[in-house]
Amino acid sequence: MYNTKFDILTLQNAFKEGKNIAELLRRNENSIENTPEIIELSYDIQAGSYIRDLEKYSEIINLYVVEMAKIISDRMPNSGVLLDVGSGELTTLSLLINSLKNKPIKVFAFDISWSRISKGLIFAKKTLGKDFVVLDAFCADADSIPLPDKCVDFTVTSHSLEPNGPYLSKLLHEMFRVTRKNLFLFEPYYEINSKLGQDRMDKHGYVKKISETVKNLGAKVIEIIPMKNPFNPLNPTACFVVEPPLLQKNEDIEAPRIKLNYYFTVPGTNFPLDNFENFYFSKQTGMSYPIILSIPVLKLKNGILTSGILDLGSSI
């Protein structure tokens, strides 16, 4: 994917000129859909832009976040572990944490773009103050989350499923795997959009039929709440409150959470990762995953086969 006629500087200049990078890359790749590679590259090019625009759009962003917080707070009566999928520059998440009635005891947050997480952590540290300690941010793909089954209580998205139209089912299935209680999906609501808005969403490969897809995966849509303060009238947002399916029929979702001695796993599995100084290692698979400037990069494609580490034992 990256061996194209575009280099990073060319794409950055195109972004500064106001061009749609995903559309440019789709044309270059003769693709009708946003592949994961196109999404990663287009967002990486934009890294920092959401933080820069925060002051410019502060009024609508604050209204949106306050509305998000009320919806979640009314349906999340107790503190728990929260997962934010597709966190970008951590702007929405940081403001959301500050606005929630019940503060999460732990927040996992990840994005496909390392650069966005890197810039976002600086913003989050300033914005969250003492609550920054609950945040654990990393780089990962939403179709292979590096966390064990049913390890988080609640999962939130905010327009992060949006560009993944062809992959919606796969992404939801993975989020259901790691979530114990409810998901709050703040995503475009194609079915209530205008014809002009639907044409725009189709052009950009946005998600649709969220409720239908959720039900086909064995989950339950508890509520659909149209947002009063969407960013763009041509892209109306709704909160899809979803109850994920149980992994097993006899699983007790209210049982005390298993006390794990590790956080991260081989992406998409329950194989634990051991934390070394600048990488994570899996004894089961022999794969290592890098930590770049304190940010774990836990993507299958970034794994390196390093089974020889097993022979080093306590010497590492």
Backbone bond lengths (Angstrom), bond angles and torsions (degrees), N, CA, C in turn:
res aa  C-N    CA-C-N  psi(-1)  N-CA   C-N-CA  omega(-1)  CA-C   N-CA-C  phi
1 M - - - 1.463 - - 1.517 111.12 -
2 Y 1.334 118.35 -41.47 1.460 119.99 -172.62 1.526 112.77 -81.82
3 N 1.344 117.79 -10.45 1.461 120.09 176.98 1.516 110.04 -85.67
4 T 1.304 116.16 59.97 1.446 121.94 179.50 1.526 108.46 -106.52
5 K 1.329 114.63 178.64 1.470 118.54 179.15 1.529 111.09 -73.74
6 F 1.338 117.09 -8.07 1.456 120.54 179.76 1.523 110.38 -94.98
7 D 1.323 117.02 137.36 1.447 119.37 167.93 1.533 107.96 -108.54
8 I 1.310 116.10 172.37 1.463 120.31 -174.68 1.532 111.37 -59.20
9 L 1.327 117.02 -41.84 1.467 119.49 -178.92 1.522 111.50 -64.39
10 T 1.336 116.82 -38.82 1.464 120.44 177.73 1.522 110.68 -62.99
11 L 1.339 116.07 -42.86 1.456 119.90 179.63 1.523 111.66 -67.94
12 Q 1.329 116.88 -37.88 1.468 119.54 177.59 1.525 111.00 -62.98
13 N 1.318 116.60 -40.33 1.465 120.27 177.88 1.522 110.90 -65.63
14 A 1.328 116.25 -38.97 1.465 120.21 178.20 1.523 110.57 -63.65
15 F 1.332 116.77 -38.91 1.460 120.74 178.45 1.525 110.90 -65.58
16 K 1.341 116.47 -41.82 1.461 120.53 178.16 1.520 111.72 -63.07
17 E 1.329 116.54 -27.47 1.463 121.39 178.02 1.527 112.59 -82.51
18 G 1.329 115.69 0.57 1.461 120.17 176.34 1.516 114.67 87.41
19 K 1.323 118.07 13.34 1.458 120.53 -179.61 1.522 110.32 -80.54
20 N 1.341 115.30 149.33 1.458 121.51 176.97 1.525 108.27 -80.63
21 I 1.334 116.41 109.78 1.461 120.40 -172.73 1.526 111.92 -67.00
22 A 1.333 116.95 -40.46 1.469 119.37 179.42 1.528 110.52 -61.73
23 E 1.322 116.38 -41.88 1.474 119.80 179.30 1.528 110.68 -65.28
24 L 1.321 116.31 -40.36 1.462 121.50 178.63 1.534 110.55 -61.95
25 L 1.332 116.05 -43.73 1.462 120.72 -179.49 1.530 111.49 -69.54
26 R 1.329 117.31 -36.79 1.468 119.69 177.33 1.521 110.50 -61.41
27 R 1.331 116.05 -42.16 1.473 119.18 178.68 1.519 110.24 -64.14
28 N 1.321 116.08 -43.34 1.452 120.38 -177.96 1.526 111.96 -63.46
29 E 1.338 116.46 -34.59 1.457 121.56 -178.08 1.527 112.34 -94.61
30 N 1.344 116.35 2.71 1.466 120.52 -176.23 1.521 111.07 52.44
31 S 1.323 115.50 43.62 1.455 121.98 -178.42 1.522 109.97 -111.52
32 I 1.323 115.65 140.73 1.467 119.69 177.80 1.527 110.73 -95.03
33 E 1.327 117.62 -3.54 1.456 121.14 -178.02 1.524 111.00 -130.13
34 N 1.331 114.27 160.89 1.461 120.30 175.34 1.526 108.48 -82.93
35 T 1.313 117.15 101.21 1.465 120.28 175.94 1.528 108.73 -72.19
36 P 1.332 118.26 161.01 1.469 119.39 176.53 1.528 112.72 -55.09
37 E 1.325 117.48 -35.53 1.468 120.70 179.48 1.523 111.09 -66.48
38 I 1.337 116.51 -41.04 1.465 120.13 178.36 1.525 110.05 -64.72
39 I 1.325 117.05 -42.75 1.466 120.71 179.90 1.525 110.44 -62.70
40 E 1.330 116.58 -45.83 1.464 120.08 -179.26 1.522 111.45 -61.17
41 L 1.316 116.69 -47.77 1.457 119.96 -176.41 1.530 111.55 -67.70
42 S 1.329 117.32 -42.20 1.459 119.64 -178.35 1.523 111.59 -66.08
43 Y 1.339 117.36 -38.39 1.458 119.71 178.27 1.528 111.60 -72.98
44 D 1.330 116.77 -36.26 1.463 119.23 179.31 1.525 110.77 -62.09
45 I 1.331 115.91 -38.97 1.468 120.83 178.10 1.533 110.45 -62.05
46 Q 1.337 116.93 -33.67 1.460 121.28 -176.52 1.525 113.24 -84.02
47 A 1.324 117.92 -3.17 1.467 121.47 -172.26 1.528 111.54 -50.62
48 G 1.315 115.96 126.74 1.460 122.65 -179.62 1.511 113.69 99.97
49 S 1.334 117.76 -18.57 1.464 120.46 -174.62 1.527 112.32 -69.93
50 Y 1.348 117.69 -33.87 1.465 120.20 179.89 1.527 110.58 -68.59
51 I 1.318 116.56 -37.99 1.464 119.72 177.42 1.528 110.05 -66.73
52 R 1.330 116.47 -42.38 1.474 120.09 179.53 1.525 111.60 -63.62
53 D 1.335 116.58 -34.78 1.464 120.41 -176.84 1.525 113.06 -84.98
54 L 1.317 117.11 -5.22 1.455 120.45 -173.67 1.525 111.92 -59.69
55 E 1.325 116.35 -45.13 1.464 119.46 -179.49 1.529 111.03 -67.07
56 K 1.323 116.03 -38.12 1.467 121.28 -179.01 1.524 111.74 -62.04
57 Y 1.321 115.93 -38.95 1.468 121.01 -176.49 1.527 111.51 -112.77
58 S 1.318 116.94 27.16 1.461 121.23 -172.19 1.530 112.71 -59.84
59 E 1.325 117.91 -37.88 1.466 120.26 -175.90 1.526 111.46 -63.84
60 I 1.339 117.73 -51.45 1.461 120.61 -178.11 1.529 110.64 -69.77
61 I 1.341 117.20 -35.83 1.470 120.00 179.13 1.526 110.38 -64.86
62 N 1.327 117.42 -43.46 1.458 120.43 179.45 1.527 111.71 -64.91
63 L 1.330 116.99 -40.02 1.468 120.39 176.96 1.525 110.63 -62.06
64 Y 1.324 115.68 -42.44 1.459 121.76 179.83 1.530 110.91 -63.53
65 V 1.324 116.71 -45.85 1.466 121.13 -177.37 1.529 110.99 -68.17
66 V 1.325 117.77 -40.95 1.470 120.99 177.81 1.529 109.96 -61.41
67 E 1.326 116.14 -39.83 1.467 120.10 177.65 1.526 110.55 -66.51
68 M 1.319 117.13 -42.50 1.467 121.15 174.96 1.524 110.89 -56.52
69 A 1.320 115.42 -49.31 1.464 120.96 -175.64 1.517 112.06 -61.21
70 K 1.336 116.83 -38.87 1.474 119.54 179.66 1.529 110.71 -66.64
71 I 1.326 116.21 -43.67 1.469 119.96 179.44 1.522 110.33 -59.97
72 I 1.331 116.45 -46.15 1.467 120.50 -177.67 1.526 110.83 -70.69
73 S 1.320 117.52 -45.70 1.469 121.31 -177.25 1.526 111.58 -60.40
74 D 1.337 116.85 -39.33 1.465 120.80 -179.73 1.520 111.84 -67.19
75 R 1.341 116.50 -19.34 1.474 120.69 -175.39 1.524 112.22 -118.73
76 M 1.309 116.44 5.90 1.462 122.07 177.33 1.521 107.38 -127.52
77 P 1.339 117.03 76.91 1.466 120.44 -171.11 1.516 114.50 -67.09
78 N 1.329 117.08 -23.40 1.462 120.05 -177.39 1.521 110.86 -123.04
79 S 1.312 114.97 156.13 1.462 119.37 174.37 1.518 109.28 -65.98
80 G 1.310 116.24 152.72 1.457 120.22 179.07 1.511 109.74 -165.50
81 V 1.318 115.14 -166.71 1.460 121.67 177.41 1.521 108.09 -93.64
82 L 1.329 115.42 127.52 1.459 122.04 -176.65 1.524 110.14 -112.70
83 L 1.325 116.35 138.48 1.462 122.16 173.98 1.520 109.01 -117.23
84 D 1.332 116.44 128.76 1.464 121.72 175.02 1.525 107.93 -110.17
85 V 1.320 116.14 119.49 1.463 122.10 -175.82 1.526 109.47 -99.96
86 G 1.330 116.31 126.90 1.460 120.14 -179.03 1.514 110.84 72.31
87 S 1.332 115.70 56.43 1.466 121.90 -169.46 1.523 113.98 -76.45
88 G 1.347 117.17 -13.63 1.459 119.39 -179.46 1.511 111.47 57.97
89 E 1.310 116.25 -126.43 1.461 122.21 -177.65 1.529 112.16 -95.91
90 L 1.332 116.02 17.55 1.466 123.18 173.90 1.523 112.59 64.10
91 T 1.313 117.51 17.12 1.465 120.39 -179.34 1.529 110.95 -70.33
92 T 1.327 116.51 -56.63 1.466 120.28 -179.36 1.524 110.64 -61.34
93 L 1.327 117.07 -44.14 1.459 120.61 -178.76 1.521 111.81 -61.78
94 S 1.320 118.11 -45.00 1.468 121.11 -178.80 1.526 110.89 -61.42
95 L 1.325 116.46 -46.06 1.465 120.31 179.06 1.519 110.80 -65.82
96 L 1.337 116.44 -35.20 1.466 120.82 179.21 1.526 110.96 -65.43
97 I 1.326 117.29 -46.76 1.467 120.53 179.82 1.525 110.48 -57.26
98 N 1.327 116.03 -41.73 1.466 120.11 179.49 1.526 112.23 -64.72
99 S 1.338 117.10 -23.46 1.462 121.51 -174.19 1.528 114.09 -98.85
100 L 1.331 118.08 -11.91 1.464 120.75 -177.41 1.526 111.24 -72.32
101 K 1.332 116.38 142.60 1.464 120.85 176.65 1.519 110.44 -67.39
102 N 1.321 115.83 -49.45 1.457 121.48 179.47 1.523 109.11 -102.87
103 K 1.319 116.15 110.37 1.455 120.10 -177.78 1.526 110.23 -70.07
104 P 1.310 118.71 134.96 1.468 120.69 176.47 1.519 110.68 -63.28
105 I 1.346 115.77 146.89 1.462 118.96 176.89 1.524 111.03 -79.45
106 K 1.326 115.77 -18.64 1.466 121.92 178.01 1.522 107.96 -156.33
107 V 1.326 116.39 140.58 1.468 121.03 176.95 1.516 109.28 -128.08
108 F 1.318 116.34 119.29 1.455 121.90 170.15 1.521 107.65 -96.22
109 A 1.317 116.74 136.67 1.460 120.65 -179.28 1.519 109.06 -142.89
110 F 1.326 116.34 133.77 1.460 117.79 178.27 1.519 111.24 -145.40
111 D 1.321 113.53 160.47 1.457 121.23 177.49 1.522 108.45 -144.25
112 I 1.316 115.57 157.48 1.464 120.84 178.63 1.525 111.24 -69.66
113 S 1.348 116.71 -23.13 1.461 122.16 -176.60 1.531 111.56 -102.32
114 W 1.334 116.44 118.22 1.463 120.86 175.91 1.527 110.39 -61.48
115 S 1.324 116.86 -40.63 1.468 120.74 -175.61 1.524 111.87 -62.52
116 R 1.327 116.72 -36.74 1.468 119.68 -179.84 1.530 110.59 -70.61
117 I 1.322 116.74 -41.57 1.464 119.53 177.42 1.522 110.24 -62.91
118 S 1.330 117.12 -41.49 1.457 121.53 -179.37 1.522 111.34 -58.70
119 K 1.324 116.40 -48.58 1.470 120.26 179.07 1.524 110.75 -69.18
120 G 1.329 115.72 -35.71 1.452 120.02 -178.51 1.509 113.91 -66.01
121 L 1.326 117.37 -34.32 1.458 120.01 -179.79 1.527 111.55 -63.69
122 I 1.323 117.14 -34.56 1.471 120.57 176.92 1.520 109.56 -64.78
123 F 1.345 115.91 -44.03 1.467 120.82 178.30 1.527 110.63 -63.99
124 A 1.334 116.48 -45.31 1.465 120.54 -175.99 1.527 111.54 -63.31
125 K 1.321 116.48 -39.41 1.465 119.75 -179.13 1.522 110.89 -61.81
126 K 1.329 116.50 -39.89 1.463 120.87 179.02 1.524 111.18 -71.18
127 T 1.325 116.88 -37.71 1.463 122.16 -172.40 1.526 112.75 -81.34
128 L 1.326 116.89 -38.39 1.463 120.61 -173.31 1.523 113.67 -86.31
129 G 1.311 117.75 -22.02 1.463 119.18 -178.22 1.512 111.66 59.37
130 K 1.327 117.34 -126.89 1.468 121.50 -176.67 1.528 112.28 -66.23
131 D 1.333 118.00 -23.38 1.461 120.78 -179.98 1.531 112.39 -75.66
132 F 1.320 117.56 -6.32 1.468 120.74 179.19 1.526 111.49 -60.67
133 V 1.320 117.14 -26.22 1.469 120.53 -175.95 1.528 112.21 -66.17
134 V 1.328 118.28 -20.75 1.475 120.03 -178.78 1.523 111.60 -81.94
135 L 1.334 116.38 -10.35 1.458 120.57 -173.18 1.521 112.01 -89.93
136 D 1.329 116.32 131.15 1.461 122.55 175.17 1.524 106.68 -128.18
137 A 1.344 116.83 103.88 1.461 121.82 -174.14 1.524 110.99 -106.95
138 F 1.315 116.16 145.31 1.461 121.46 -177.79 1.518 109.72 -154.66
139 C 1.321 115.61 171.38 1.462 122.21 -179.64 1.525 107.98 -105.22
140 A 1.335 117.41 128.68 1.462 120.70 -176.71 1.522 109.33 -161.44
141 D 1.324 114.82 169.57 1.461 122.81 174.45 1.524 109.23 -101.23
142 A 1.327 116.72 140.57 1.455 120.42 -176.38 1.524 113.09 -71.58
143 D 1.334 117.83 -15.91 1.463 119.09 178.81 1.521 112.45 -88.74
144 S 1.330 117.46 -1.64 1.465 121.75 177.18 1.529 107.90 -152.06
145 I 1.317 115.79 78.06 1.459 122.50 -175.27 1.532 109.69 -74.51
146 P 1.322 118.49 129.60 1.469 121.29 -176.38 1.527 113.19 -83.57
147 L 1.329 115.86 52.62 1.459 122.88 178.35 1.524 108.83 -136.37
148 P 1.339 117.73 152.14 1.471 120.15 -177.87 1.530 112.58 -75.38
149 D 1.322 115.55 166.08 1.460 122.79 -179.72 1.526 111.47 -54.78
150 K 1.340 115.06 136.36 1.466 122.98 171.67 1.526 113.28 48.34
151 C 1.343 116.32 43.58 1.465 119.95 -177.14 1.522 112.92 -97.69
152 V 1.340 118.38 -11.02 1.461 120.70 177.95 1.525 108.96 -117.92
153 D 1.323 115.41 150.71 1.461 119.90 -179.34 1.522 111.58 -81.28
154 F 1.340 115.76 -44.92 1.455 120.96 -174.71 1.534 109.86 -133.71
155 T 1.323 115.42 144.71 1.467 121.03 176.46 1.523 109.10 -123.88
156 V 1.324 115.21 138.53 1.466 121.94 -179.35 1.522 109.38 -125.27
157 T 1.329 115.88 140.39 1.464 120.95 166.62 1.524 108.69 -129.67
158 S 1.301 116.68 150.73 1.460 121.49 173.88 1.527 108.24 -136.57
159 H 1.318 115.00 94.38 1.468 122.96 179.67 1.533 112.71 59.94
160 S 1.319 116.82 21.69 1.465 118.72 177.57 1.529 111.83 -89.49
161 L 1.326 117.14 -24.53 1.462 119.63 171.37 1.533 110.47 -75.88
162 E 1.294 115.90 -21.33 1.469 124.37 -170.59 1.529 115.15 -42.11
163 P 1.356 120.86 -53.99 1.474 119.39 -173.26 1.524 113.81 -84.34
164 N 1.340 116.84 5.16 1.465 120.95 -170.88 1.523 113.54 -103.79
165 G 1.327 117.01 39.48 1.454 121.24 -175.19 1.525 115.66 -43.82
166 P 1.345 119.31 -54.93 1.467 120.70 -176.42 1.527 113.91 -69.85
167 Y 1.343 117.60 -14.83 1.460 121.26 -172.81 1.528 112.77 -110.77
168 L 1.336 117.15 10.68 1.461 120.94 -173.31 1.526 111.86 -55.62
169 S 1.320 117.75 -48.04 1.457 121.25 -176.86 1.528 111.40 -60.24
170 K 1.313 116.97 -43.79 1.465 121.58 -179.02 1.524 111.31 -64.29
171 L 1.326 117.01 -41.06 1.466 120.54 -178.36 1.524 111.16 -69.81
172 L 1.329 116.75 -41.76 1.455 119.89 178.78 1.529 111.12 -63.71
173 H 1.321 116.05 -42.31 1.465 120.45 179.62 1.527 110.93 -56.86
174 E 1.326 117.00 -40.94 1.461 121.07 -179.14 1.530 111.32 -71.17
175 M 1.329 117.25 -37.67 1.461 120.00 177.21 1.525 111.00 -67.26
176 F 1.324 116.60 -36.60 1.467 119.96 176.39 1.525 110.57 -63.11
177 R 1.328 116.57 -34.65 1.471 120.71 -178.29 1.522 111.58 -60.59
178 V 1.325 117.29 -40.65 1.474 119.93 -172.48 1.525 113.24 -94.69
179 T 1.336 118.59 -8.19 1.473 122.05 -172.21 1.523 111.36 -102.64
180 R 1.327 116.54 132.65 1.467 121.97 -178.37 1.522 112.36 -90.20
181 K 1.328 117.24 -42.59 1.464 120.11 -171.16 1.532 111.51 -109.66
182 N 1.338 117.42 -95.38 1.460 119.26 -174.32 1.522 112.76 -119.84
183 L 1.316 114.81 154.17 1.459 122.67 170.60 1.518 108.04 -112.33
184 F 1.337 115.88 139.28 1.459 122.44 175.90 1.528 106.96 -116.28
185 L 1.314 115.54 100.38 1.462 120.77 -174.58 1.523 109.33 -101.79
186 F 1.325 116.20 101.84 1.465 121.89 177.63 1.525 106.87 -91.05
187 E 1.322 115.06 94.86 1.458 120.93 -170.43 1.527 111.16 -137.78
188 P 1.336 117.37 164.18 1.469 120.45 178.21 1.527 111.33 -58.27
189 Y 1.320 115.27 140.51 1.474 121.54 -179.49 1.531 107.59 -108.53
190 Y 1.311 114.55 87.41 1.471 121.77 -174.04 1.519 111.49 -57.15
191 E 1.320 116.12 -41.64 1.469 120.22 -170.33 1.527 113.69 -68.14
192 I 1.334 119.26 -21.54 1.469 120.14 177.85 1.526 111.56 -102.86
193 N 1.323 116.66 2.46 1.456 120.50 -178.15 1.528 110.69 -74.30
194 S 1.326 115.03 160.75 1.454 120.58 174.40 1.525 109.74 -73.38
195 K 1.328 116.50 166.41 1.467 120.10 178.20 1.526 109.84 -60.55
196 L 1.325 117.07 -40.08 1.460 121.21 178.29 1.531 110.04 -63.20
197 G 1.334 115.79 -43.06 1.455 119.85 179.74 1.522 112.09 -67.60
198 Q 1.332 117.02 -39.61 1.466 120.50 177.95 1.528 111.06 -63.86
199 D 1.327 116.24 -40.59 1.471 119.60 177.90 1.530 110.17 -61.94
200 R 1.309 116.63 -39.59 1.470 121.03 178.14 1.521 110.28 -64.24
201 M 1.336 116.65 -44.68 1.461 120.51 179.94 1.529 111.29 -64.34
202 D 1.326 116.28 -39.76 1.467 120.22 177.50 1.528 110.69 -63.04
203 K 1.315 115.92 -41.70 1.465 120.79 -178.84 1.531 111.23 -60.49
204 H 1.341 116.46 -38.72 1.458 120.46 -176.24 1.531 113.10 -94.01
205 G 1.313 117.63 3.26 1.461 120.40 176.53 1.516 114.15 72.43
206 Y 1.337 117.08 32.64 1.458 121.03 -177.23 1.530 111.40 -75.35
207 V 1.330 114.83 162.02 1.466 120.70 -179.04 1.524 111.21 -70.24
208 K 1.316 115.36 151.87 1.461 122.82 171.42 1.524 108.14 -152.23
209 K 1.330 115.60 171.11 1.474 121.72 -178.75 1.534 111.44 55.72
210 I 1.329 115.98 43.26 1.460 119.84 -179.71 1.525 110.99 -62.83
211 S 1.336 117.22 -48.72 1.463 120.31 -178.80 1.518 111.45 -59.63
212 E 1.303 116.19 -44.87 1.468 120.49 -179.58 1.524 111.16 -62.00
213 T 1.330 116.44 -41.34 1.460 120.79 -179.79 1.522 110.97 -67.00
214 V 1.326 116.51 -41.57 1.464 121.17 177.82 1.523 110.15 -57.64
215 K 1.316 116.83 -48.08 1.466 121.34 -178.05 1.521 111.42 -65.66
216 N 1.326 117.04 -38.20 1.467 120.38 178.95 1.522 112.36 -63.95
217 L 1.334 116.60 -23.39 1.465 121.42 179.74 1.525 112.15 -91.41
218 G 1.325 116.93 4.92 1.459 120.56 177.10 1.505 114.83 86.21
219 A 1.327 117.16 9.65 1.461 121.16 177.76 1.525 109.53 -96.93
220 K 1.327 115.96 176.01 1.458 120.98 -175.79 1.523 110.53 -125.79
221 V 1.333 116.05 128.91 1.459 120.68 173.08 1.528 107.53 -85.16
222 I 1.324 116.14 110.87 1.462 120.65 -177.87 1.526 111.03 -78.37
223 E 1.326 115.42 -44.32 1.470 121.39 -179.46 1.516 109.70 -148.83
224 I 1.323 115.19 154.12 1.465 121.97 166.62 1.519 106.52 -125.27
225 I 1.324 116.15 116.65 1.463 121.10 -173.94 1.525 109.39 -117.09
226 P 1.335 118.83 102.45 1.466 120.24 176.68 1.522 110.80 -60.72
227 M 1.313 116.08 134.95 1.460 120.78 -178.99 1.526 110.70 -80.91
228 K 1.313 115.62 139.45 1.463 121.04 -179.94 1.524 111.79 -82.00
229 N 1.323 116.89 -18.37 1.464 120.88 -174.51 1.529 111.47 -127.40
230 P 1.350 117.35 63.86 1.473 118.75 177.45 1.526 110.19 -73.18
231 F 1.331 116.20 157.75 1.459 120.19 178.75 1.521 111.37 -69.49
232 N 1.325 116.25 -35.25 1.463 121.29 -172.41 1.523 109.00 -138.39
233 P 1.342 118.59 120.81 1.477 120.65 179.57 1.538 112.98 -58.44
234 L 1.338 116.99 -24.50 1.460 120.27 177.87 1.531 111.76 -82.74
235 N 1.327 115.44 0.60 1.459 120.30 -178.92 1.532 108.35 -140.07
236 P 1.351 117.14 64.18 1.464 119.67 -174.76 1.521 111.94 -62.32
237 T 1.328 115.16 139.92 1.457 121.85 -177.91 1.519 110.64 -104.81
238 A 1.322 115.75 142.77 1.460 121.25 170.19 1.516 108.07 -132.43
239 C 1.324 115.76 153.61 1.458 120.52 171.97 1.528 107.67 -96.35
240 F 1.320 115.70 115.99 1.459 121.88 174.72 1.532 106.70 -93.72
241 V 1.330 116.13 108.54 1.462 120.66 178.35 1.530 107.02 -89.19
242 V 1.328 115.57 118.58 1.460 120.90 -169.68 1.517 110.89 -124.48
243 E 1.320 115.20 136.19 1.466 121.39 171.95 1.521 107.81 -100.52
244 P 1.336 117.97 117.78 1.465 119.57 -175.47 1.525 111.54 -74.46
245 P 1.315 117.36 157.45 1.466 119.48 175.56 1.517 110.65 -71.94
246 L 1.314 116.33 153.72 1.455 120.93 174.89 1.521 109.30 -75.68
247 L 1.324 115.63 149.83 1.462 119.29 177.33 1.524 110.65 -69.24
248 Q 1.352 115.58 -34.78 1.448 121.34 177.46 1.524 108.07 -134.46
249 K 1.319 116.58 152.20 1.460 120.24 -176.65 1.517 112.38 -60.98
250 N 1.333 117.07 -32.37 1.460 120.08 -176.18 1.518 113.19 -96.94
251 E 1.320 116.14 12.16 1.475 118.34 -179.65 1.524 110.36 -68.92
252 D 1.302 116.29 133.12 1.465 121.78 179.09 1.518 108.61 -96.94
253 I 1.326 116.09 102.33 1.461 120.00 -174.20 1.528 111.82 -69.68
254 E 1.337 117.39 -19.10 1.460 120.07 -179.72 1.524 112.39 -94.84
255 A 1.328 117.06 -0.32 1.463 119.84 -179.84 1.520 110.16 -65.24
256 P 1.345 116.90 152.76 1.475 119.00 177.55 1.514 111.02 -55.30
257 R 1.328 115.53 138.79 1.455 120.14 -178.92 1.525 110.80 -63.82
258 I 1.318 115.94 136.30 1.461 120.69 176.54 1.527 108.52 -59.87
259 K 1.302 116.67 130.83 1.463 120.44 -179.81 1.524 108.53 -81.64
260 L 1.317 115.40 105.99 1.459 121.03 -177.51 1.525 109.96 -89.22
261 N 1.316 116.38 147.49 1.461 120.01 175.53 1.525 110.83 -99.60
262 Y 1.318 115.65 17.99 1.458 120.83 176.70 1.527 107.92 -150.83
263 Y 1.327 116.00 158.10 1.462 120.49 174.95 1.518 110.43 -97.93
264 F 1.323 114.56 -59.00 1.454 119.43 -165.93 1.528 112.61 -92.71
265 T 1.327 113.44 155.80 1.457 121.22 179.63 1.532 109.31 -130.76
266 V 1.321 115.28 165.70 1.461 119.20 168.26 1.528 106.74 -55.27
267 P 1.323 118.98 128.27 1.468 121.37 -173.73 1.523 113.92 -47.00
268 G 1.330 114.85 127.24 1.453 121.84 176.59 1.511 115.15 81.03
269 T 1.354 118.08 5.84 1.461 121.80 -176.64 1.522 110.63 -133.05
270 N 1.355 114.92 -179.47 1.455 121.21 174.27 1.525 112.69 -102.72
271 F 1.333 118.34 7.28 1.459 121.10 179.38 1.527 109.36 -69.77
272 P 1.326 118.35 119.80 1.471 120.00 -176.34 1.525 112.65 -69.77
273 L 1.325 115.27 151.54 1.458 122.48 174.49 1.524 109.30 -109.22
274 D 1.331 116.54 131.22 1.457 121.78 174.25 1.520 109.36 -87.40
275 N 1.308 115.52 136.61 1.464 121.42 -176.28 1.523 110.61 -93.25
276 F 1.343 115.80 115.82 1.448 121.89 172.43 1.536 108.12 -106.05
277 E 1.316 117.27 -174.91 1.469 120.12 -170.55 1.522 112.66 -61.37
278 N 1.315 117.93 -42.96 1.465 119.27 -176.97 1.532 113.04 -134.55
279 F 1.336 115.62 23.14 1.458 118.95 176.01 1.526 109.95 -164.40
280 Y 1.332 114.83 162.24 1.464 121.79 171.98 1.528 107.93 -109.00
281 F 1.333 115.94 145.37 1.464 120.44 -175.92 1.525 110.97 -132.61
282 S 1.337 115.59 140.11 1.456 122.26 178.15 1.525 110.07 -109.37
283 K 1.334 116.52 117.90 1.462 120.26 176.39 1.531 111.18 -65.21
284 Q 1.343 116.42 -35.97 1.460 120.05 -175.88 1.527 113.12 -69.06
285 T 1.331 117.35 -36.80 1.465 120.53 -175.14 1.524 113.36 -108.87
286 G 1.334 117.29 -15.06 1.458 120.07 -177.27 1.512 113.72 74.23
287 M 1.331 116.92 13.70 1.463 121.00 -177.48 1.525 111.06 -97.08
288 S 1.335 115.22 144.43 1.459 122.20 174.11 1.521 109.90 -117.02
289 Y 1.332 115.28 148.95 1.467 121.91 -179.71 1.533 107.85 -130.09
290 P 1.325 118.23 132.27 1.470 121.04 -172.32 1.524 114.01 -74.91
291 I 1.316 114.97 156.87 1.458 123.40 168.34 1.524 105.95 -115.85
292 I 1.323 117.09 115.26 1.466 121.71 -176.81 1.521 109.42 -109.61
293 L 1.317 116.21 115.31 1.467 122.64 -177.41 1.523 110.56 49.25
294 S 1.323 114.58 50.06 1.471 124.44 175.32 1.527 114.10 74.19
295 I 1.328 118.54 2.94 1.463 121.21 179.51 1.526 109.36 -106.06
296 P 1.333 118.72 115.63 1.463 120.50 176.75 1.528 110.99 -64.12
297 V 1.325 116.40 135.49 1.466 122.22 175.81 1.525 106.52 -109.75
298 L 1.323 116.21 96.15 1.456 122.24 -169.16 1.531 109.96 -110.83
299 K 1.321 114.76 66.53 1.459 122.41 177.86 1.518 108.86 -116.99
300 L 1.318 116.04 141.28 1.459 119.71 179.47 1.522 111.26 -56.23
301 K 1.334 116.50 -40.62 1.459 119.62 -175.97 1.533 112.31 -70.11
302 N 1.331 117.02 -18.20 1.460 120.59 179.40 1.521 113.13 -96.93
303 G 1.323 116.69 1.51 1.448 120.40 177.57 1.523 111.85 -71.31
304 I 1.325 116.01 146.66 1.467 122.42 -179.55 1.525 107.66 -123.46
305 L 1.323 116.35 128.20 1.456 119.96 179.14 1.527 109.28 -71.54
306 T 1.327 116.07 115.45 1.472 121.98 -174.87 1.523 110.03 -137.49
307 S 1.315 117.09 48.40 1.467 120.02 -175.00 1.531 112.38 -62.29
308 G 1.332 117.49 -20.15 1.453 120.66 178.15 1.513 113.50 -61.82
309 I 1.333 116.65 -18.09 1.467 120.45 177.62 1.536 109.67 -59.85
310 L 1.330 116.43 -31.28 1.457 120.27 179.85 1.532 111.45 -60.37
311 D 1.332 116.73 -30.56 1.460 120.66 -178.77 1.523 112.87 -78.28
312 L 1.356 115.80 -16.50 1.467 120.04 -176.45 1.520 111.47 -80.59
313 G 1.341 116.28 -24.40 1.457 121.02 177.32 1.507 112.98 55.83
314 S 1.311 116.51 -131.80 1.471 121.19 -174.65 1.517 112.90 -78.98
315 S 1.330 118.44 3.25 1.453 120.14 -178.26 1.522 112.99 -79.47
316 I 1.354 117.36 -8.92 1.458 118.83 178.19 1.519 110.24 -104.10
